[in-house]
Amino acid sequence: MRFKAIAIDGPAGAGKSTVAKLLSKKIGFTYIDSGALFRAITLKVLKLGIDINDINSIIKHAENSKIDFINNSIYLDGIDVSKDIRDDIINKNVSYIAMIPEIRKIIVNIQRKIAKNKNVVVDGRDIGTTVFPDAFIKFYLTASVDERARRRYNQYSDKTKYSIEDIKNQIIHRDYIDSNRESSPLKQADDAILIDTTGKNIDEVVEEMLYNISMKGGI
Protein backbone atom coordinates (compact mmCIF):
# COMPACT_ATOMS: atom_id res chain seq x y z
CA MET A 1 0.00 0.00 0.00
CA ARG A 2 1.29 3.42 -0.94
CA PHE A 3 0.50 6.07 1.64
CA LYS A 4 -0.46 9.59 0.60
CA ALA A 5 0.99 12.94 1.59
CA ILE A 6 -0.80 16.27 1.31
CA ALA A 7 1.67 19.16 1.20
CA ILE A 8 0.81 22.64 2.43
CA ASP A 9 3.39 25.40 2.01
CA GLY A 10 3.38 29.15 2.52
CA PRO A 11 4.86 32.07 4.46
CA ALA A 12 4.51 32.77 8.19
CA GLY A 13 1.00 33.64 9.32
CA ALA A 14 -0.77 32.35 6.21
CA GLY A 15 -2.76 29.91 8.35
CA LYS A 16 -0.95 26.71 7.36
CA SER A 17 -0.86 24.99 10.75
CA THR A 18 -4.44 25.82 11.73
CA VAL A 19 -5.78 24.71 8.36
CA ALA A 20 -3.59 21.58 8.23
CA LYS A 21 -4.80 20.43 11.66
CA LEU A 22 -8.47 20.80 10.72
CA LEU A 23 -7.98 19.22 7.29
CA SER A 24 -6.17 16.23 8.80
CA LYS A 25 -9.03 15.65 11.26
CA LYS A 26 -11.66 15.82 8.53
CA ILE A 27 -9.94 13.26 6.30
CA GLY A 28 -8.39 11.09 9.02
CA PHE A 29 -4.75 11.77 8.13
CA THR A 30 -1.86 12.26 10.59
CA TYR A 31 -0.77 15.88 10.94
CA ILE A 32 2.96 16.70 10.84
CA ASP A 33 3.85 20.25 11.87
CA SER A 34 7.24 20.74 10.21
CA GLY A 35 7.63 24.23 11.67
CA ALA A 36 7.34 22.74 15.15
CA LEU A 37 10.27 20.45 14.38
CA PHE A 38 12.52 23.41 13.59
CA ARG A 39 11.17 25.27 16.60
CA ALA A 40 11.98 22.33 18.88
CA ILE A 41 15.61 22.32 17.75
CA THR A 42 15.75 26.11 18.14
CA LEU A 43 14.38 25.77 21.68
CA LYS A 44 17.07 23.24 22.56
CA VAL A 45 19.83 25.41 21.11
CA LEU A 46 18.71 28.46 23.08
CA LYS A 47 18.19 26.55 26.34
CA LEU A 48 21.68 25.08 26.09
CA GLY A 49 23.11 28.54 25.48
CA ILE A 50 24.65 27.56 22.15
CA ASP A 51 25.76 30.47 19.99
CA ILE A 52 23.39 30.82 17.04
CA ASN A 53 26.47 30.98 14.77
CA ASP A 54 28.03 27.79 16.15
CA ILE A 55 26.77 25.60 13.31
CA ASN A 56 28.71 22.47 14.28
CA SER A 57 27.34 22.43 17.83
CA ILE A 58 23.80 23.05 16.58
CA ILE A 59 24.05 20.14 14.15
CA LYS A 60 25.56 17.86 16.81
CA HIS A 61 22.76 18.49 19.30
CA ALA A 62 20.08 18.23 16.61
CA GLU A 63 21.39 14.81 15.56
CA ASN A 64 21.23 13.63 19.17
CA SER A 65 17.70 14.93 19.77
CA LYS A 66 14.60 12.78 19.91
CA ILE A 67 11.57 14.56 18.45
CA ASP A 68 8.15 13.03 17.99
CA PHE A 69 4.45 13.90 17.72
CA ILE A 70 2.13 12.29 20.27
CA ASN A 71 -1.58 13.19 20.24
CA ASN A 72 -0.87 16.38 18.25
CA SER A 73 1.72 17.52 20.81
CA ILE A 74 5.43 17.74 20.07
CA TYR A 75 7.90 16.09 22.40
CA LEU A 76 11.59 17.00 22.61
CA ASP A 77 13.71 14.40 24.38
CA GLY A 78 10.62 13.04 26.10
CA ILE A 79 9.22 16.41 27.23
CA ASP A 80 6.11 18.12 25.84
CA VAL A 81 7.33 21.48 24.49
CA SER A 82 4.22 22.44 22.50
CA LYS A 83 3.83 25.73 24.37
CA ASP A 84 7.52 26.55 24.80
CA ILE A 85 8.22 26.51 21.06
CA ARG A 86 5.68 29.32 20.49
CA ASP A 87 7.57 31.87 22.61
CA ASP A 88 8.60 35.09 20.90
CA ILE A 89 12.29 34.30 21.33
CA ILE A 90 11.75 31.21 19.16
CA ASN A 91 9.97 33.32 16.51
CA LYS A 92 13.02 35.57 16.30
CA ASN A 93 15.60 32.78 15.95
CA VAL A 94 14.00 29.82 14.17
CA SER A 95 14.75 31.13 10.65
CA TYR A 96 18.47 31.12 11.38
CA ILE A 97 18.32 27.47 12.47
CA ALA A 98 16.20 26.59 9.44
CA MET A 99 18.82 28.08 7.12
CA ILE A 100 21.36 25.38 8.04
CA PRO A 101 21.33 22.72 5.28
CA GLU A 102 22.27 19.89 7.64
CA ILE A 103 19.39 20.77 9.97
CA ARG A 104 16.97 20.74 7.06
CA LYS A 105 18.21 17.26 6.11
CA ILE A 106 17.62 16.05 9.67
CA ILE A 107 14.08 17.43 9.65
CA VAL A 108 13.34 15.96 6.21
CA ASN A 109 14.41 12.52 7.43
CA ILE A 110 12.14 12.83 10.49
CA GLN A 111 9.18 13.80 8.31
CA ARG A 112 9.72 11.03 5.78
CA LYS A 113 10.15 8.47 8.55
CA ILE A 114 6.80 9.45 10.08
CA ALA A 115 5.09 9.42 6.66
CA LYS A 116 6.51 6.05 5.66
CA ASN A 117 3.62 4.12 7.17
CA LYS A 118 0.90 6.77 7.43
CA ASN A 119 -1.26 9.08 5.34
CA VAL A 120 -0.14 12.56 6.33
CA VAL A 121 -0.93 16.24 6.02
CA VAL A 122 2.30 18.21 6.28
CA ASP A 123 2.76 21.96 6.39
CA GLY A 124 5.91 24.02 6.05
CA ARG A 125 7.89 26.03 3.53
CA ASP A 126 9.48 23.38 1.33
CA ILE A 127 7.14 20.41 1.69
CA GLY A 128 5.92 20.30 -1.91
CA THR A 129 9.26 21.28 -3.41
CA THR A 130 11.73 19.24 -1.34
CA VAL A 131 10.28 16.98 1.35
CA PHE A 132 7.43 15.37 -0.60
CA PRO A 133 7.88 16.36 -4.26
CA ASP A 134 5.57 13.46 -5.23
CA ALA A 135 2.81 14.45 -2.80
CA PHE A 136 -0.73 13.40 -3.74
CA ILE A 137 -1.77 17.08 -3.82
CA LYS A 138 0.03 20.33 -2.99
CA PHE A 139 -1.32 23.63 -1.71
CA TYR A 140 0.39 26.99 -1.31
CA LEU A 141 -1.34 29.27 1.19
CA THR A 142 -0.65 32.99 1.30
CA ALA A 143 -2.20 36.18 2.68
CA SER A 144 -1.39 39.87 2.81
CA VAL A 145 1.32 40.94 5.25
CA ASP A 146 -1.22 43.04 7.18
CA GLU A 147 -3.53 40.06 7.54
CA ARG A 148 -0.73 37.78 8.68
CA ALA A 149 0.49 40.32 11.24
CA ARG A 150 -3.02 40.71 12.63
CA ARG A 151 -3.42 36.96 13.01
CA ARG A 152 -0.09 36.59 14.79
CA TYR A 153 -0.93 39.52 17.09
CA ASN A 154 -4.25 37.92 18.04
CA GLN A 155 -2.45 34.74 19.06
CA TYR A 156 -0.66 36.49 21.92
CA SER A 157 -2.40 36.44 25.29
CA ASP A 158 -0.51 39.50 26.57
CA LYS A 159 -0.91 42.03 23.78
CA THR A 160 0.76 44.83 25.76
CA LYS A 161 4.17 43.33 24.93
CA TYR A 162 3.69 43.57 21.17
CA SER A 163 2.50 45.91 18.45
CA ILE A 164 1.09 44.88 15.10
CA GLU A 165 3.74 47.02 13.40
CA ASP A 166 6.56 45.17 15.17
CA ILE A 167 5.04 41.82 14.24
CA LYS A 168 4.60 43.00 10.65
CA ASN A 169 8.31 43.88 10.45
CA GLN A 170 9.23 40.49 11.90
CA ILE A 171 7.12 38.74 9.26
CA ILE A 172 8.65 40.76 6.43
CA HIS A 173 12.12 39.88 7.74
CA ARG A 174 11.14 36.22 8.09
CA ASP A 175 9.77 36.16 4.53
CA TYR A 176 13.04 37.57 3.21
CA ILE A 177 15.17 35.00 5.05
CA ASP A 178 12.95 32.07 4.08
CA SER A 179 12.75 33.08 0.42
CA ASN A 180 16.45 33.81 -0.02
CA ARG A 181 18.16 30.98 1.85
CA GLU A 182 20.34 28.67 -0.26
CA SER A 183 18.86 25.43 1.05
CA SER A 184 15.23 24.73 0.05
CA PRO A 185 13.97 28.32 -0.09
CA LEU A 186 10.30 29.16 0.35
CA LYS A 187 8.56 29.06 -3.02
CA GLN A 188 5.40 27.73 -4.60
CA ALA A 189 5.79 24.34 -6.27
CA ASP A 190 4.93 24.40 -9.97
CA ASP A 191 2.03 22.00 -9.42
CA ALA A 192 0.76 23.52 -6.16
CA ILE A 193 -2.72 25.04 -5.90
CA LEU A 194 -2.54 28.67 -4.74
CA ILE A 195 -5.02 29.75 -2.07
CA ASP A 196 -5.07 33.35 -0.83
CA THR A 197 -6.51 33.18 2.69
CA THR A 198 -6.87 36.95 3.13
CA GLY A 199 -10.37 37.63 4.43
CA LYS A 200 -11.25 33.92 4.60
CA ASN A 201 -11.99 31.93 7.72
CA ILE A 202 -10.55 28.49 8.46
CA ASP A 203 -13.63 26.55 7.34
CA GLU A 204 -13.72 28.35 4.00
CA VAL A 205 -10.09 27.50 3.29
CA VAL A 206 -10.52 23.86 4.32
CA GLU A 207 -13.64 23.51 2.16
CA GLU A 208 -11.68 24.87 -0.81
CA MET A 209 -8.99 22.29 -0.15
CA LEU A 210 -11.52 19.46 0.17
CA TYR A 211 -13.05 20.50 -3.14
CA ASN A 212 -9.66 20.35 -4.86
CA ILE A 213 -8.93 16.98 -3.25
CA SER A 214 -12.25 15.65 -4.56
CA MET A 215 -11.43 16.99 -8.04
CA LYS A 216 -8.14 15.10 -7.80
CA GLY A 217 -10.07 11.88 -7.29
CA GLY A 218 -10.57 11.96 -3.54
CA ILE A 219 -8.69 9.99 -0.92
HELIX and SHEET records of a PDB file:
HELIX    1   1 LYS A   16  ILE A   27  1                                  12    
HELIX    2   2 SER A   34  LYS A   47  1                                  14    
HELIX    3   3 ILE A   55  GLU A   63  1                                   9    
HELIX    4   4 ASP A   84  ARG A   86  5                                   3    
HELIX    5   5 ASP A   88  ALA A   98  1                                  11    
HELIX    6   6 PRO A  101  ALA A  115  1                                  15    
HELIX    7   7 ILE A  127  VAL A  131  3                                   5    
HELIX    8   8 VAL A  145  GLN A  155  1                                  11    
HELIX    9   9 LYS A  159  LYS A  161  5                                   3    
HELIX   10  10 ILE A  164  ASN A  180  1                                  17    
HELIX   11  11 ILE A  202  MET A  215  1                                  14    
SHEET    1   A 5 THR A  30  ASP A  33  0                                        
SHEET    2   A 5 VAL A 120  GLY A 124  1                                        
SHEET    3   A 5 ALA A   5  ASP A   9  1                                        
SHEET    4   A 5 ILE A 137  THR A 142  1                                        
SHEET    5   A 5 ILE A 193  ASP A 196  1                                        
SHEET    1   B 3 ILE A  67  ILE A  70  0                                        
SHEET    2   B 3 SER A  73  LEU A  76 -1                                        
SHEET    3   B 3 ILE A  79  ASP A  80 -1                                        
END                                                                             
